Amino acid sequence: MFDSITPDTLRATGSLKWTAIPGTIGMFVAEMDFGVPPVVSECLRARADSGAIGYLPRRMADDLREATAEHMSAAYSWKVEPASVFLFPDVLAVLRETLRHLVPDGPVVLPTPAYMPFLTVPAEEGRELIEVPSLVEDGRWVLDYDGIDRALSGGGLFILCNPWNPVGRVLDRDELAIVEQIASDNGATVFSDEIHAPHVFDGVHIPYATISERATRHTVTATSTSKGWNTPGLKVAQMIVDEPFRDTIATPAGLIEGQINTLGVEAATAVYRDPGEWLATVKAELDDRRHRVAEGINSIPGLSTFVPEGTYIAWVDASGLADRVESPVRFFREHGVSLTDGAHCGTGYEKYMRLIFGTTGPILDEALERMTRAVASLD
C-alpha cells in the first residue's frame, strides 16, 4: 500500500519534516509518512470542489462533538456527553486555555522526559514549572510517584501524556490509579494528553478520566485525530471535561471555536466515524517498525532503546557515545539523519534523542544504516 513512498516523493510534498533540514532523513517531527486515510482526502476534495470553505457553522461543530463522543464510546467504552466536548486548534491551545481559565493558580508539574512544548508553554503563561524526572525499572520508563506527590503538595496542574511521548510507554490501570490518588489527595487537576491513543500495541489505552468518578471531575482530556490519522495540519483538537469545568470553559472555548479550521472539523468527524481499515493497516506497519527500530538501534555501539508499547516514537539513549560525541543530535544530522535533541524534552536528557519511526521499512532501514556508518566512522 505504501511501496511508492520514497524520500523524493516526501520532499516533493513540501512538508516541514522533509524540507526543513535538506539532505537528511527527517525523523524529528511527530507525523507519519503514510499520507492520510481515503475518507480524509475524499471529504477535503468534495469541500474544495463545492467551494464551501467558509467559516465554521455551528451544526458542523456539533456534529464533531457527537462524533467524538461516538468514537470514545466505541474505542474505549467511555461515555462522553457531546456537551462536554469543546473544539480547539490543537492540544497546546487546550493546555493554554486550561492554564488561563480552569487552573489559573499553582505550579505545573511535568514528568520528564516530555513532549517539548510542555516545558515551554507554562512559562509563556507565567506559571512555575516543576520537572519530575522519571525512572527506569525493569527495562521500562515509569513515573516517579513520590516525586510527583511532593511536587503537587500545593495543588496545581499535573500534565500526563499517555501514550507517553517520547518514551513510548502505555500506562496501565494500576499506574493511572496511583496518579489519580495523588492528584485527589493534593486537590490537583490532571491535564491528560491522549492524542497517541490510536497507536497502542502492548496493553490497551485507558482514558485517564475513566479511572474513577474523582478522576472524571478533576481531568481535562486533550485529544485529536492529528497523530492517529496523520492530520496535524488541519488544526482541530478536542477538550473533554466534566462539570464544573464545562461551565467555566464554555465562554472562552466558544470564542476560540469560531477560529477553528472548517476543513479540519469535517475531516475529524469523518475519521471518527470511519470503519478504520486505513488505521489498521498503518498500525500493522508501525508494529513492524517499532521492533525494527529497537533491534537496529540496539545493534549500534553506544546507543540503546526499549521497544515502544505505543506511539511511533523511540527514545534513544546515546550516552554510550558521550566520550566521543559532544552532541549526538548534531553528530547524526551531519551524517544524514535529523532527530530531536533530548535536551528539549527535559533537564538532564542531553545524551538522549527522540526518533520518529512512522515511515516505510526501506526509509527506516536507510536511516539506521546511516547511523550505523556514522558511529563506525568514530573508530
N, C-alpha and C positions, 0 to 999 in steps of 0.2 A: 504493500500500500504506500510505503514511503521511499521506495527504491530510487525515485527520480530526484530526491533531495540531495543536494551537494553544497559544499561551501560557496561555489559560484552562484547557484540559484538563490541561496540565502542572502548573499551580499546584494544580489540584484533587487531584493525586496526593499533595500534601504533601511533595514531595521537598525536600531541603536546597537543591539548585541553584535551585529556582524559588520558594522561600519565605523564604530567609534574608535577602534584600535586596529588600523589597517595591517594586513599581513599576519594576523593571528586568528586562531580559532576562539570564538567568543564563548566563554563559559563563566561569565561574571554576572549576567542578567538573568533573573529567575523567570524565564519564559521558555517554552519548548519550540523545537524546530519542526513540528509536525503540522503547521498550519492550524486551521480551525475546523470544527465539525461542519458537515454539509448544511445542517439546519441554520447555522450562523450565516454562511455565505448566501444561502437562499433568501433569508429574510432581509439581509442587507441589500442584495441586488433588487429585490422587489420594492423596497422602500426607495432606493435611488431611482428606479425606473418610474415610479409613481410621482417622483418629485416632492413627496411629502416628508421633507426634512425640516420641519418647523419645531417650535417649542414643545416641550413635553406636555401632553394633555393628561389631565387627572386620571382618566379612565385607563391609560396605559400604565401609569404609576400604580394604580390599584390592582391592575392585572398582575404586575410583577410581585406585589405583596402577596397576592393569593398563590402565585406560582412558587414563591419562596416557601410559603407555609406547606404547600403540597409536597415540595421536594424534601423538606426537613422531616415530614411525616413518613414519606416513602423510604428515604435513605437511612434515617436514624431513629425512627419511631418517636420523633419529638413533635408533640402537638403545639404548634405555634399559631397564635391568632394573627391574621393578616394585619390587624390594627397595631400589632406590636412590632411591625417591620417598617423601618424608615430607610429612605434612599439617600446615598451619599456618593460622591465621585469615586472614592477609594477608601481602603482601610485606614490610611493615615488621616483622612478627613474625619472618619468616625472617631479616631483617637483624639484628635484636636477638639472636637465638639464635646467629647466625654470630659476632657480636662476643663473646658470652659464652662460647661453647664451642669454636668452630673457629679463630678468630683472636683470642685473648684479649689479645694484646700488639701494640704497634706502632701507627703512625698510620693513619688512614683518609684515603685520597686520593680526591678527588672532582673530576672535570672539571665546570666550570660553563659556561653555566647548567645547573641541575639541578632535578630534582623536589624540591619544597620540603622535605619531611621528611628527605631525605638530608643536609640541612645541620644538622638539629637532633638527630636520633637519636644520632649518635656522641657528642655532648656529654652527652646524657642517660645514656649508658652509660659516662661517664667517660673518653672517648677524645679524643685530639687529632685535629682535622680540618684537612687541608691542601687548600685550594681551588686548582685549576689552571685559570685562565681559558682558554677555548678560543679558537680563531682563526677568522677568516672569510677563505676563499680561493676566488676564482672563483665568488662567489655561493653558497657553502656553508659551514656551520659544520663545522670539523674539530678533532680533538683536538690539543693541544699535546704531542707525544710527548716532546720534550726536557724540558718542564716536568714531565711525569708521571714520566719516568725519574729526574729529580732528587728528586722528592718521595718516590719509592719506594726510594731508595737504602738505607734501613734496613729494607726489607721492609714488612710491614703488609698492609692490605686496600685494593684498588682497586675502586671502585664504577663499574661500566659499565652504562649504560642504553641498550639497543638493541632496537627502535627508540627513538630518543632523545627523551625528554620533557625539555624543552619545545620543542626546535628542529625536530623532525620529520625528522631525518636517519635514513637506514638505512645502517649501516656495511657496507662491502663486505669481501670476504675479505682483501684486502691490508691494509686498515686494522686488521682484527681480528688479523691475523698480527703486525703491529707491536706491538700491545698484548700479545700472547702472548709475544713475545720479551722485552719489557721486564719483564713480570711474572716470567718464568722466570729472567732474569738476576739479578733482585733478590730472588728467593725469596719473592715476594708471592703472596697469594691474590686471586682475582678474584670479586667478587660481581656476577653478571650478571642484571640485571632485564630480563626479556623478555616482560612482560605485554602489550605492544602488538604482538607479533609477528603476530597475525591480520590486522592492518591495514597491509600493505605494498603500495605502489602502484608505486614505481620500484625495480627491483632485486628481490632475494629476501631473506627472513630466513635468516640463518645462525646457528644456535646457537653461541655462543662456545666452548662446551665441545667442539665437534666440530672445531675448528681443528687440533688435534694431540693426541697422547697426553699431552703435558705439560699442555696446557690442560684436558683431561679430569680430570687429577689435582688441579689447583690451582683448580678452579672450583666455586663454589656458584651454581647457577642457580635463580632465583626466577621462577615463572610462575603464571598463574591464568586463569580464564575471565572475570575481572572486567571487563576492557576490551574484549576481542573480542566477548563476548556480553552485555555490559551487566549483570553480576550482582554488583557490588561489595557490595551489602547482604547477600548470602548468606554472606559471610565464610569463604571457604575458598581457600587457595593451596597450591602445591606447591613444595617444595625438592627439587632433584635434585642428588645428589652421588655421587662415586666413592669408593672406598677410599683412604685410611683415614678420610676424613671420615664415611663411612657408619657406621662402628663408633662413632665418637666422638659423633655426634649422636643415635644410636638411643634412648638412655635419656631425655634431655631432650625429644626430639620425641615419644616415647611418652607422656610426662606431659601434653604440650600437646594431643595428639590427642584425648584424652577431652573437651576443651572445644570441639571443632570443631562447627560447625552441621550437624546431620544433614541438613536440607533442602538445604543448600549442597553437601554431598558428593553427594547423589543428583542434583542439578541439574547439577553439573560433570561427573559421569560420563555423563549423558545427552547433554550438549553435545559432549563429546569424541567420542562415537560417532554423532552426528547427521550426516546427509548434507551439511549445510551450506548449504541453499538460503537460509535467512534471512541467514546471514553474507554470502553472495554478493550478495544484494540490498542489504544495508546498505553493503557495500564500494563498490558502484556509486554509491550516494547520496553517500558520503564522497568518492569520486573526483571527483564534480562539485563538491562543497563546497570541496575543497582548492584547486581552480583559481578558484572564485568568490571565496573569501576573499582569495586573493592579489591578484586583479585589483581587488577592492574596496578593500582596504587601500592598495594602491599608487597608487590614484587619489585618496586623501585627502592633501592637502598636509601635510607634516610627519611622515607615517607611512610605513613600508616593511616588507616581509616577503619571505620566499622561499617558493616553493611547497613544501609539505611532501612528503617522499618516503614517509612513513609516519606513523602515528598519526592522531588527529583534533584535533591541536593546532597552532596557529600561534604563532610567536614574533615579536611585533610591536615594531619599533624606533620609539619615539616621540621620539627625541632631536631631531627637527626641530621639536618644539614646546617645547623647553627654555626658550627665551627668553620664552615666553608662558604656559606652564602649569607650576606648581610640582610637581604630582603628576598624571601622566597618568591613572592608575587612578581617582583621586578625581574628576578632571575628567569622565571618561566615565561614571562612576557617577552623577554629578549630572545627566547627560544621558540616563540610562536604560539603560546597558549596564554590567554588572558583570564585570570581568576580574580576573586575578591580577596583583598587583604584582610586577614583575621583581626588585625588591629581595629578595623571598623566595626567589629562585632562585640567589642568589649575590652576592658583593660586586661592586659596580660596575655593576649592571644596573637601577639606579633608573629609568632612562628607557625601560625595556622593559616589555612586558605579555604575559602568556600568554592566548591566546584559544582556547576550546574550540568547534570548529565542527561537532561531532557533532549536528546538528539539521536541521530541514527547510529547504528553499530559501527559502520565504517568511519564516521566522523569521530566518535569516541575513541576508536582504536587508533586513529591518527594522532589525536591529542595525547593519548597515553604513550604512544611511540615517541612523540616529540619530547615529552617529559622524561622518558627513559634515556633518550640520547643526551638530553641536557645534563642529567646527573652523571652519566658516563663520561661526559666531557670534563668533569672535575678531576678525574683520576689522572 
